[in-house]
């Protein structure tokens, strides 16, 4: 499973057609099935061909999602191991303020 802001992370730019990009939402991806060939196609699509493949994952667009697993699983947040599931992801609107000199 992958959760990200679709225009600000590489998989979103590769897996989804540009018409589905929305920076105000999270995109949740899960493989369409559990076959190893589907996983291989996703990897090839992500890292080698860099072409949109909306047919491979299931995806949903949302402002928040809670991920729960049985048993609890560790999660990878941008390459860092975090607390195990359950975990909630949400869009933080207007959370970043930028100050620039006049």
Biopython code that builds the backbone (N, CA, C, O; Angstrom):
import numpy as np
from Bio.PDB.StructureBuilder import StructureBuilder

atoms = [
    (1, "UNK", "N", (0.848, -1.168, 0.000)),
    (1, "UNK", "CA", (0.000, 0.000, 0.000)),
    (1, "UNK", "C", (0.893, 1.230, 0.000)),
    (1, "UNK", "O", (1.953, 1.242, 0.626)),
    (2, "UNK", "N", (0.462, 2.246, -0.696)),
    (2, "UNK", "CA", (1.209, 3.492, -0.763)),
    (2, "UNK", "C", (0.223, 4.636, -0.612)),
    (2, "UNK", "O", (-0.832, 4.645, -1.247)),
    (3, "UNK", "N", (0.573, 5.611, 0.241)),
    (3, "UNK", "CA", (-0.248, 6.803, 0.422)),
    (3, "UNK", "C", (0.630, 7.999, 0.116)),
    (3, "UNK", "O", (1.750, 8.090, 0.618)),
    (4, "UNK", "N", (0.140, 8.911, -0.697)),
    (4, "UNK", "CA", (0.934, 10.095, -1.014)),
    (4, "UNK", "C", (0.083, 11.199, -1.592)),
    (4, "UNK", "O", (-1.076, 10.995, -1.953)),
    (5, "UNK", "N", (0.682, 12.377, -1.675)),
    (5, "UNK", "CA", (0.045, 13.497, -2.337)),
    (5, "UNK", "C", (0.425, 13.375, -3.805)),
    (5, "UNK", "O", (1.604, 13.473, -4.145)),
    (6, "UNK", "N", (-0.534, 13.168, -4.662)),
    (6, "UNK", "CA", (-0.258, 12.649, -6.005)),
    (6, "UNK", "C", (0.683, 13.479, -6.863)),
    (6, "UNK", "O", (1.404, 12.886, -7.665)),
    (7, "UNK", "N", (0.736, 14.795, -6.762)),
    (7, "UNK", "CA", (1.657, 15.506, -7.637)),
    (7, "UNK", "C", (3.000, 15.760, -6.986)),
    (7, "UNK", "O", (3.922, 16.242, -7.645)),
    (8, "UNK", "N", (3.133, 15.445, -5.703)),
    (8, "UNK", "CA", (4.384, 15.728, -5.009)),
    (8, "UNK", "C", (5.178, 14.479, -4.667)),
    (8, "UNK", "O", (6.105, 14.554, -3.860)),
    (9, "UNK", "N", (4.852, 13.348, -5.245)),
    (9, "UNK", "CA", (5.677, 12.154, -5.048)),
    (9, "UNK", "C", (5.758, 11.404, -6.366)),
    (9, "UNK", "O", (4.818, 11.404, -7.160)),
    (10, "UNK", "N", (6.881, 10.775, -6.580)),
    (10, "UNK", "CA", (7.178, 10.139, -7.856)),
    (10, "UNK", "C", (6.136, 9.114, -8.304)),
    (10, "UNK", "O", (5.738, 9.157, -9.468)),
    (11, "UNK", "N", (5.670, 8.197, -7.454)),
    (11, "UNK", "CA", (4.705, 7.219, -7.951)),
    (11, "UNK", "C", (3.439, 7.856, -8.522)),
    (11, "UNK", "O", (2.889, 7.365, -9.508)),
    (12, "UNK", "N", (2.981, 8.935, -7.915)),
    (12, "UNK", "CA", (1.789, 9.599, -8.434)),
    (12, "UNK", "C", (2.000, 10.139, -9.833)),
    (12, "UNK", "O", (1.103, 10.070, -10.672)),
    (13, "UNK", "N", (3.171, 10.671, -10.085)),
    (13, "UNK", "CA", (3.469, 11.209, -11.413)),
    (13, "UNK", "C", (3.601, 10.109, -12.443)),
    (13, "UNK", "O", (3.361, 10.342, -13.628)),
    (14, "UNK", "N", (3.979, 8.908, -12.015)),
    (14, "UNK", "CA", (4.189, 7.809, -12.949)),
    (14, "UNK", "C", (2.941, 6.933, -13.099)),
    (14, "UNK", "O", (2.598, 6.532, -14.211)),
    (15, "UNK", "N", (2.273, 6.639, -12.002)),
    (15, "UNK", "CA", (1.147, 5.710, -12.062)),
    (15, "UNK", "C", (-0.145, 6.340, -12.547)),
    (15, "UNK", "O", (-0.978, 5.649, -13.133)),
    (16, "UNK", "N", (-0.335, 7.632, -12.321)),
    (16, "UNK", "CA", (-1.610, 8.259, -12.656)),
    (16, "UNK", "C", (-1.499, 9.190, -13.850)),
    (16, "UNK", "O", (-0.489, 9.875, -14.012)),
    (17, "UNK", "N", (-2.523, 9.222, -14.685)),
    (17, "UNK", "CA", (-2.533, 10.209, -15.753)),
    (17, "UNK", "C", (-2.636, 11.615, -15.151)),
    (17, "UNK", "O", (-3.222, 11.793, -14.084)),
    (18, "UNK", "N", (-2.079, 12.588, -15.822)),
    (18, "UNK", "CA", (-2.044, 13.966, -15.329)),
    (18, "UNK", "C", (-3.439, 14.487, -14.968)),
    (18, "UNK", "O", (-3.572, 15.290, -14.045)),
    (19, "UNK", "N", (-4.459, 14.051, -15.668)),
    (19, "UNK", "CA", (-5.819, 14.546, -15.410)),
    (19, "UNK", "C", (-6.326, 14.177, -14.014)),
    (19, "UNK", "O", (-7.289, 14.778, -13.537)),
    (20, "UNK", "N", (-5.697, 13.199, -13.349)),
    (20, "UNK", "CA", (-6.137, 12.787, -12.015)),
    (20, "UNK", "C", (-5.329, 13.420, -10.891)),
    (20, "UNK", "O", (-5.596, 13.149, -9.720)),
    (21, "UNK", "N", (-4.336, 14.263, -11.221)),
    (21, "UNK", "CA", (-3.530, 14.894, -10.178)),
    (21, "UNK", "C", (-4.356, 15.952, -9.466)),
    (21, "UNK", "O", (-4.994, 16.784, -10.110)),
    (22, "UNK", "N", (-4.345, 15.922, -8.152)),
    (22, "UNK", "CA", (-5.039, 16.933, -7.339)),
    (22, "UNK", "C", (-4.229, 17.132, -6.071)),
    (22, "UNK", "O", (-4.220, 16.265, -5.197)),
    (23, "UNK", "N", (-3.543, 18.274, -5.960)),
    (23, "UNK", "CA", (-2.661, 18.510, -4.813)),
    (23, "UNK", "C", (-3.418, 18.711, -3.508)),
    (23, "UNK", "O", (-2.797, 18.779, -2.448)),
    (24, "UNK", "N", (-4.733, 18.805, -3.558)),
    (24, "UNK", "CA", (-5.523, 18.988, -2.337)),
    (24, "UNK", "C", (-5.955, 17.665, -1.719)),
    (24, "UNK", "O", (-6.638, 17.653, -0.695)),
    (25, "UNK", "N", (-5.562, 16.549, -2.333)),
    (25, "UNK", "CA", (-6.003, 15.238, -1.851)),
    (25, "UNK", "C", (-4.846, 14.266, -1.752)),
    (25, "UNK", "O", (-3.814, 14.431, -2.403)),
    (26, "UNK", "N", (-5.038, 13.243, -0.920)),
    (26, "UNK", "CA", (-4.125, 12.110, -0.860)),
    (26, "UNK", "C", (-4.606, 11.063, -1.849)),
    (26, "UNK", "O", (-5.799, 10.957, -2.130)),
    (27, "UNK", "N", (-3.678, 10.303, -2.364)),
    (27, "UNK", "CA", (-4.035, 9.170, -3.206)),
    (27, "UNK", "C", (-3.551, 7.913, -2.485)),
    (27, "UNK", "O", (-2.408, 7.846, -2.033)),
    (28, "UNK", "N", (-4.424, 6.930, -2.385)),
    (28, "UNK", "CA", (-4.109, 5.656, -1.737)),
    (28, "UNK", "C", (-4.057, 4.603, -2.838)),
    (28, "UNK", "O", (-5.029, 4.407, -3.567)),
    (29, "UNK", "N", (-2.909, 3.925, -2.951)),
    (29, "UNK", "CA", (-2.722, 2.891, -3.970)),
    (29, "UNK", "C", (-2.622, 1.530, -3.299)),
    (29, "UNK", "O", (-1.971, 1.385, -2.264)),
    (30, "UNK", "N", (-3.261, 0.548, -3.885)),
    (30, "UNK", "CA", (-3.047, -0.842, -3.490)),
    (30, "UNK", "C", (-2.922, -1.654, -4.781)),
    (30, "UNK", "O", (-3.545, -1.305, -5.783)),
    (31, "UNK", "N", (-2.139, -2.719, -4.777)),
    (31, "UNK", "CA", (-2.054, -3.532, -5.996)),
    (31, "UNK", "C", (-3.432, -4.080, -6.358)),
    (31, "UNK", "O", (-4.241, -4.372, -5.477)),
    (32, "UNK", "N", (-3.691, -4.215, -7.635)),
    (32, "UNK", "CA", (-4.978, -4.710, -8.108)),
    (32, "UNK", "C", (-5.197, -6.177, -7.726)),
    (32, "UNK", "O", (-6.337, -6.608, -7.554)),
    (33, "UNK", "N", (-4.114, -6.941, -7.594)),
    (33, "UNK", "CA", (-4.216, -8.334, -7.177)),
    (33, "UNK", "C", (-2.923, -8.729, -6.466)),
    (33, "UNK", "O", (-2.029, -7.899, -6.303)),
    (34, "UNK", "N", (-2.816, -9.980, -6.045)),
    (34, "UNK", "CA", (-1.655, -10.418, -5.264)),
    (34, "UNK", "C", (-0.650, -11.224, -6.082)),
    (34, "UNK", "O", (0.260, -11.827, -5.514)),
    (35, "UNK", "N", (-0.798, -11.244, -7.397)),
    (35, "UNK", "CA", (0.156, -11.978, -8.237)),
    (35, "UNK", "C", (1.501, -11.256, -8.261)),
    (35, "UNK", "O", (1.550, -10.026, -8.261)),
    (36, "UNK", "N", (2.594, -12.026, -8.283)),
    (36, "UNK", "CA", (3.918, -11.412, -8.322)),
    (36, "UNK", "C", (4.140, -10.672, -9.630)),
    (36, "UNK", "O", (4.928, -9.727, -9.673)),
    (37, "UNK", "N", (3.465, -11.080, -10.695)),
    (37, "UNK", "CA", (3.648, -10.401, -11.979)),
    (37, "UNK", "C", (3.089, -8.980, -11.942)),
    (37, "UNK", "O", (3.625, -8.085, -12.595)),
    (38, "UNK", "N", (2.024, -8.771, -11.188)),
    (38, "UNK", "CA", (1.479, -7.415, -11.048)),
    (38, "UNK", "C", (2.467, -6.537, -10.301)),
    (38, "UNK", "O", (2.693, -5.388, -10.683)),
    (39, "UNK", "N", (3.059, -7.073, -9.235)),
    (39, "UNK", "CA", (4.069, -6.308, -8.497)),
    (39, "UNK", "C", (5.252, -5.967, -9.389)),
    (39, "UNK", "O", (5.768, -4.850, -9.341)),
    (40, "UNK", "N", (5.681, -6.920, -10.198)),
    (40, "UNK", "CA", (6.787, -6.675, -11.119)),
    (40, "UNK", "C", (6.430, -5.576, -12.118)),
    (40, "UNK", "O", (7.253, -4.703, -12.394)),
    (41, "UNK", "N", (5.224, -5.608, -12.657)),
    (41, "UNK", "CA", (4.792, -4.569, -13.591)),
    (41, "UNK", "C", (4.769, -3.201, -12.918)),
    (41, "UNK", "O", (5.140, -2.203, -13.536)),
    (42, "UNK", "N", (4.340, -3.144, -11.666)),
    (42, "UNK", "CA", (4.339, -1.872, -10.932)),
    (42, "UNK", "C", (5.759, -1.352, -10.760)),
    (42, "UNK", "O", (6.021, -0.168, -10.973)),
    (43, "UNK", "N", (6.674, -2.235, -10.376)),
    (43, "UNK", "CA", (8.065, -1.818, -10.181)),
    (43, "UNK", "C", (8.662, -1.323, -11.488)),
    (43, "UNK", "O", (9.309, -0.276, -11.523)),
    (44, "UNK", "N", (8.447, -2.067, -12.553)),
    (44, "UNK", "CA", (8.973, -1.657, -13.856)),
    (44, "UNK", "C", (8.365, -0.320, -14.270)),
    (44, "UNK", "O", (9.066, 0.563, -14.764)),
    (45, "UNK", "N", (7.069, -0.181, -14.068)),
    (45, "UNK", "CA", (6.403, 1.071, -14.412)),
    (45, "UNK", "C", (6.924, 2.244, -13.607)),
    (45, "UNK", "O", (7.080, 3.344, -14.138)),
    (46, "UNK", "N", (7.194, 2.018, -12.330)),
    (46, "UNK", "CA", (7.660, 3.098, -11.460)),
    (46, "UNK", "C", (9.092, 3.517, -11.747)),
    (46, "UNK", "O", (9.382, 4.705, -11.884)),
    (47, "UNK", "N", (9.974, 2.553, -11.838)),
    (47, "UNK", "CA", (11.396, 2.879, -11.836)),
    (47, "UNK", "C", (12.078, 2.799, -13.197)),
    (47, "UNK", "O", (13.164, 3.353, -13.367)),
    (48, "UNK", "N", (11.476, 2.131, -14.160)),
    (48, "UNK", "CA", (12.150, 1.993, -15.443)),
    (48, "UNK", "C", (11.468, 2.744, -16.586)),
    (48, "UNK", "O", (12.118, 3.514, -17.292)),
    (49, "UNK", "N", (10.173, 2.530, -16.772)),
    (49, "UNK", "CA", (9.516, 3.127, -17.934)),
    (49, "UNK", "C", (9.008, 4.540, -17.684)),
    (49, "UNK", "O", (8.907, 5.329, -18.623)),
    (50, "UNK", "N", (8.688, 4.875, -16.443)),
    (50, "UNK", "CA", (8.155, 6.202, -16.081)),
    (50, "UNK", "C", (6.936, 6.581, -16.915)),
    (50, "UNK", "O", (6.801, 7.725, -17.349)),
    (51, "UNK", "N", (6.054, 5.615, -17.134)),
    (51, "UNK", "CA", (4.819, 5.864, -17.868)),
    (51, "UNK", "C", (3.624, 5.652, -16.954)),
    (51, "UNK", "O", (3.669, 4.773, -16.094)),
    (52, "UNK", "N", (2.549, 6.432, -17.111)),
    (52, "UNK", "CA", (1.346, 6.215, -16.302)),
    (52, "UNK", "C", (0.792, 4.806, -16.507)),
    (52, "UNK", "O", (0.701, 4.333, -17.640)),
    (53, "UNK", "N", (0.424, 4.137, -15.416)),
    (53, "UNK", "CA", (-0.158, 2.797, -15.470)),
    (53, "UNK", "C", (-1.374, 2.724, -14.547)),
    (53, "UNK", "O", (-1.354, 1.967, -13.577)),
    (54, "UNK", "N", (-2.426, 3.485, -14.821)),
    (54, "UNK", "CA", (-3.592, 3.473, -13.929)),
    (54, "UNK", "C", (-4.327, 2.139, -13.917)),
    (54, "UNK", "O", (-5.205, 1.936, -13.077)),
    (55, "UNK", "N", (-3.989, 1.212, -14.836)),
    (55, "UNK", "CA", (-4.635, -0.091, -14.869)),
    (55, "UNK", "C", (-4.076, -1.058, -13.823)),
    (55, "UNK", "O", (-4.724, -2.058, -13.515)),
    (56, "UNK", "N", (-2.888, -0.785, -13.269)),
    (56, "UNK", "CA", (-2.263, -1.737, -12.342)),
    (56, "UNK", "C", (-2.710, -1.587, -10.891)),
    (56, "UNK", "O", (-3.084, -2.586, -10.275)),
    (57, "UNK", "N", (-2.689, -0.385, -10.318)),
    (57, "UNK", "CA", (-3.143, -0.296, -8.933)),
    (57, "UNK", "C", (-4.603, 0.110, -8.847)),
    (57, "UNK", "O", (-5.162, 0.686, -9.780)),
    (58, "UNK", "N", (-5.206, -0.200, -7.717)),
    (58, "UNK", "CA", (-6.479, 0.427, -7.360)),
    (58, "UNK", "C", (-6.093, 1.707, -6.658)),
    (58, "UNK", "O", (-5.088, 1.737, -5.948)),
    (59, "UNK", "N", (-6.847, 2.744, -6.831)),
    (59, "UNK", "CA", (-6.523, 3.960, -6.115)),
    (59, "UNK", "C", (-7.795, 4.702, -5.739)),
    (59, "UNK", "O", (-8.836, 4.575, -6.384)),
    (60, "UNK", "N", (-7.670, 5.478, -4.676)),
    (60, "UNK", "CA", (-8.770, 6.320, -4.211)),
    (60, "UNK", "C", (-8.177, 7.659, -3.836)),
    (60, "UNK", "O", (-7.035, 7.735, -3.385)),
    (61, "UNK", "N", (-8.939, 8.703, -4.019)),
    (61, "UNK", "CA", (-8.517, 10.054, -3.675)),
    (61, "UNK", "C", (-9.327, 10.502, -2.468)),
    (61, "UNK", "O", (-10.553, 10.387, -2.461)),
    (62, "UNK", "N", (-8.645, 11.014, -1.446)),
    (62, "UNK", "CA", (-9.326, 11.350, -0.199)),
    (62, "UNK", "C", (-8.550, 12.421, 0.563)),
    (62, "UNK", "O", (-7.393, 12.689, 0.242)),
    (63, "UNK", "N", (-9.170, 13.033, 1.565)),
    (63, "UNK", "CA", (-8.472, 13.998, 2.407)),
    (63, "UNK", "C", (-7.809, 13.328, 3.606)),
    (63, "UNK", "O", (-6.881, 13.886, 4.192)),
    (64, "UNK", "N", (-8.284, 12.118, 3.982)),
    (64, "UNK", "CA", (-7.625, 11.379, 5.061)),
    (64, "UNK", "C", (-7.891, 9.891, 4.909)),
    (64, "UNK", "O", (-8.878, 9.475, 4.302)),
    (65, "UNK", "N", (-6.988, 9.101, 5.474)),
    (65, "UNK", "CA", (-7.147, 7.656, 5.452)),
    (65, "UNK", "C", (-6.502, 7.081, 6.711)),
    (65, "UNK", "O", (-5.460, 7.563, 7.155)),
    (66, "UNK", "N", (-7.121, 6.053, 7.283)),
    (66, "UNK", "CA", (-6.550, 5.322, 8.404)),
    (66, "UNK", "C", (-6.184, 3.926, 7.915)),
    (66, "UNK", "O", (-7.012, 3.224, 7.334)),
    (67, "UNK", "N", (-4.934, 3.532, 8.154)),
    (67, "UNK", "CA", (-4.452, 2.215, 7.736)),
    (67, "UNK", "C", (-4.357, 1.335, 8.973)),
    (67, "UNK", "O", (-3.649, 1.662, 9.926)),
    (68, "UNK", "N", (-5.072, 0.224, 8.951)),
    (68, "UNK", "CA", (-5.083, -0.734, 10.056)),
    (68, "UNK", "C", (-4.754, -2.109, 9.494)),
    (68, "UNK", "O", (-5.277, -2.496, 8.449)),
    (69, "UNK", "N", (-3.893, -2.846, 10.179)),
    (69, "UNK", "CA", (-3.548, -4.203, 9.745)),
    (69, "UNK", "C", (-3.639, -5.160, 10.921)),
    (69, "UNK", "O", (-3.509, -4.756, 12.077)),
    (70, "UNK", "N", (-3.863, -6.429, 10.618)),
    (70, "UNK", "CA", (-3.871, -7.488, 11.624)),
    (70, "UNK", "C", (-2.898, -8.550, 11.156)),
    (70, "UNK", "O", (-3.147, -9.202, 10.142)),
    (71, "UNK", "N", (-1.802, -8.742, 11.861)),
    (71, "UNK", "CA", (-1.339, -8.033, 13.055)),
    (71, "UNK", "C", (-0.769, -6.665, 12.667)),
    (71, "UNK", "O", (-0.580, -6.385, 11.483)),
    (72, "UNK", "N", (-0.494, -5.808, 13.667)),
    (72, "UNK", "CA", (0.112, -4.507, 13.377)),
    (72, "UNK", "C", (1.425, -4.671, 12.607)),
    (72, "UNK", "O", (2.201, -5.587, 12.877)),
    (73, "UNK", "N", (1.663, -3.777, 11.648)),
    (73, "UNK", "CA", (2.847, -3.833, 10.798)),
    (73, "UNK", "C", (3.634, -2.533, 10.914)),
    (73, "UNK", "O", (3.042, -1.463, 11.060)),
    (74, "UNK", "N", (4.965, -2.614, 10.851)),
    (74, "UNK", "CA", (5.748, -1.383, 10.823)),
    (74, "UNK", "C", (5.505, -0.664, 9.495)),
    (74, "UNK", "O", (5.203, -1.308, 8.490)),
    (75, "UNK", "N", (5.633, 0.657, 9.486)),
    (75, "UNK", "CA", (5.438, 1.405, 8.254)),
    (75, "UNK", "C", (6.683, 2.210, 7.922)),
    (75, "UNK", "O", (7.462, 2.575, 8.802)),
    (76, "UNK", "N", (6.849, 2.473, 6.665)),
    (76, "UNK", "CA", (7.977, 3.244, 6.145)),
    (76, "UNK", "C", (7.444, 4.618, 5.736)),
    (76, "UNK", "O", (6.625, 4.721, 4.822)),
    (77, "UNK", "N", (7.902, 5.658, 6.403)),
    (77, "UNK", "CA", (7.514, 7.029, 6.067)),
    (77, "UNK", "C", (8.704, 7.729, 5.448)),
    (77, "UNK", "O", (9.617, 8.156, 6.154)),
    (78, "UNK", "N", (8.697, 7.850, 4.125)),
    (78, "UNK", "CA", (9.802, 8.484, 3.394)),
    (78, "UNK", "C", (11.157, 7.892, 3.772)),
    (78, "UNK", "O", (12.125, 8.625, 3.976)),
    (79, "UNK", "N", (11.222, 6.568, 3.863)),
    (79, "UNK", "CA", (12.485, 5.899, 4.132)),
    (79, "UNK", "C", (12.825, 5.733, 5.594)),
    (79, "UNK", "O", (13.872, 5.170, 5.913)),
    (80, "UNK", "N", (11.980, 6.202, 6.495)),
    (80, "UNK", "CA", (12.213, 6.053, 7.934)),
    (80, "UNK", "C", (11.146, 5.153, 8.527)),
    (80, "UNK", "O", (9.960, 5.307, 8.237)),
    (81, "UNK", "N", (11.574, 4.211, 9.360)),
    (81, "UNK", "CA", (10.612, 3.322, 10.002)),
    (81, "UNK", "C", (9.873, 4.102, 11.087)),
    (81, "UNK", "O", (10.480, 4.839, 11.864)),
    (82, "UNK", "N", (8.563, 3.927, 11.125)),
    (82, "UNK", "CA", (7.713, 4.663, 12.064)),
    (82, "UNK", "C", (6.962, 3.667, 12.944)),
    (82, "UNK", "O", (7.120, 2.453, 12.819)),
    (83, "UNK", "N", (6.140, 4.218, 13.837)),
    (83, "UNK", "CA", (5.326, 3.375, 14.699)),
    (83, "UNK", "C", (4.461, 2.448, 13.847)),
    (83, "UNK", "O", (4.115, 2.787, 12.715)),
    (84, "UNK", "N", (4.117, 1.300, 14.379)),
    (84, "UNK", "CA", (3.316, 0.361, 13.590)),
    (84, "UNK", "C", (1.877, 0.843, 13.398)),
    (84, "UNK", "O", (1.423, 1.798, 14.029)),
    (85, "UNK", "N", (1.187, 0.151, 12.510)),
    (85, "UNK", "CA", (-0.220, 0.447, 12.273)),
    (85, "UNK", "C", (-1.014, 0.182, 13.547)),
    (85, "UNK", "O", (-0.586, -0.635, 14.363)),
    (86, "UNK", "N", (-2.139, 0.831, 13.746)),
    (86, "UNK", "CA", (-2.834, 1.731, 12.837)),
    (86, "UNK", "C", (-2.165, 3.111, 12.763)),
    (86, "UNK", "O", (-1.545, 3.574, 13.721)),
    (87, "UNK", "N", (-2.310, 3.749, 11.598)),
    (87, "UNK", "CA", (-1.762, 5.078, 11.384)),
    (87, "UNK", "C", (-2.751, 5.874, 10.540)),
    (87, "UNK", "O", (-3.428, 5.319, 9.674)),
    (88, "UNK", "N", (-2.830, 7.165, 10.794)),
    (88, "UNK", "CA", (-3.741, 8.024, 10.041)),
    (88, "UNK", "C", (-2.940, 9.026, 9.227)),
    (88, "UNK", "O", (-1.999, 9.638, 9.730)),
    (89, "UNK", "N", (-3.317, 9.187, 7.978)),
    (89, "UNK", "CA", (-2.729, 10.191, 7.100)),
    (89, "UNK", "C", (-3.818, 11.194, 6.758)),
    (89, "UNK", "O", (-4.959, 10.816, 6.491)),
    (90, "UNK", "N", (-3.464, 12.469, 6.767)),
    (90, "UNK", "CA", (-4.439, 13.481, 6.371)),
    (90, "UNK", "C", (-3.734, 14.677, 5.774)),
    (90, "UNK", "O", (-2.557, 14.919, 6.044)),
    (91, "UNK", "N", (-4.459, 15.421, 4.963)),
    (91, "UNK", "CA", (-3.953, 16.657, 4.377)),
    (91, "UNK", "C", (-4.025, 17.746, 5.447)),
    (91, "UNK", "O", (-5.058, 17.922, 6.094)),
    (92, "UNK", "N", (-2.929, 18.471, 5.627)),
    (92, "UNK", "CA", (-2.893, 19.601, 6.564)),
    (92, "UNK", "C", (-2.986, 20.882, 5.735)),
    (92, "UNK", "O", (-1.976, 21.391, 5.249)),
    (93, "UNK", "N", (-4.191, 21.391, 5.580)),
    (93, "UNK", "CA", (-4.406, 22.581, 4.759)),
    (93, "UNK", "C", (-3.758, 23.811, 5.388)),
    (93, "UNK", "O", (-3.875, 24.052, 6.589)),
    (94, "UNK", "N", (-3.077, 24.574, 4.555)),
    (94, "UNK", "CA", (-2.424, 25.817, 4.979)),
    (94, "UNK", "C", (-1.455, 25.616, 6.136)),
    (94, "UNK", "O", (-1.300, 26.507, 6.971)),
    (95, "UNK", "N", (-0.801, 24.459, 6.197)),
    (95, "UNK", "CA", (0.101, 24.148, 7.308)),
    (95, "UNK", "C", (1.484, 24.758, 7.133)),
    (95, "UNK", "O", (2.225, 24.875, 8.108)),
    (96, "UNK", "N", (1.842, 25.142, 5.942)),
    (96, "UNK", "CA", (3.175, 25.674, 5.678)),
    (96, "UNK", "C", (3.077, 27.163, 5.372)),
    (96, "UNK", "O", (2.376, 27.586, 4.453)),
    (97, "UNK", "N", (3.790, 27.930, 6.157)),
    (97, "UNK", "CA", (3.846, 29.375, 5.902)),
    (97, "UNK", "C", (5.260, 29.721, 5.457)),
    (97, "UNK", "O", (6.245, 29.307, 6.069)),
    (98, "UNK", "N", (5.332, 30.469, 4.406)),
    (98, "UNK", "CA", (6.632, 30.835, 3.847)),
    (98, "UNK", "C", (6.832, 32.333, 4.040)),
    (98, "UNK", "O", (5.983, 33.140, 3.662)),
    (99, "UNK", "N", (7.969, 32.691, 4.635)),
    (99, "UNK", "CA", (8.323, 34.097, 4.820)),
    (99, "UNK", "C", (9.422, 34.453, 3.833)),
    (99, "UNK", "O", (10.432, 33.757, 3.736)),
    (100, "UNK", "N", (9.223, 35.518, 3.116)),
    (100, "UNK", "CA", (10.228, 35.973, 2.164)),
    (100, "UNK", "C", (10.523, 37.445, 2.432)),
    (100, "UNK", "O", (9.637, 38.191, 2.848)),
    (101, "UNK", "N", (11.752, 37.861, 2.199)),
    (101, "UNK", "CA", (12.065, 39.267, 2.410)),
    (101, "UNK", "C", (11.359, 40.147, 1.369)),
    (101, "UNK", "O", (11.063, 39.703, 0.259)),
    (102, "UNK", "N", (11.101, 41.380, 1.745)),
    (102, "UNK", "CA", (10.470, 42.298, 0.797)),
    (102, "UNK", "C", (11.459, 42.632, -0.240)),
    (102, "UNK", "O", (11.157, 43.397, -1.157)),
]
sb = StructureBuilder()
sb.init_structure("model")
sb.init_model(0)
sb.init_chain("A")
sb.init_seg("    ")
for serial, (resi, resn, name, xyz) in enumerate(atoms, 1):
    if name == "N":
        sb.init_residue(resn, " ", resi, " ")
    sb.init_atom(name, np.array(xyz, "f"), 0.0, 1.0, " ", f" {name:<3s}", serial, name[0])
structure = sb.get_structure()
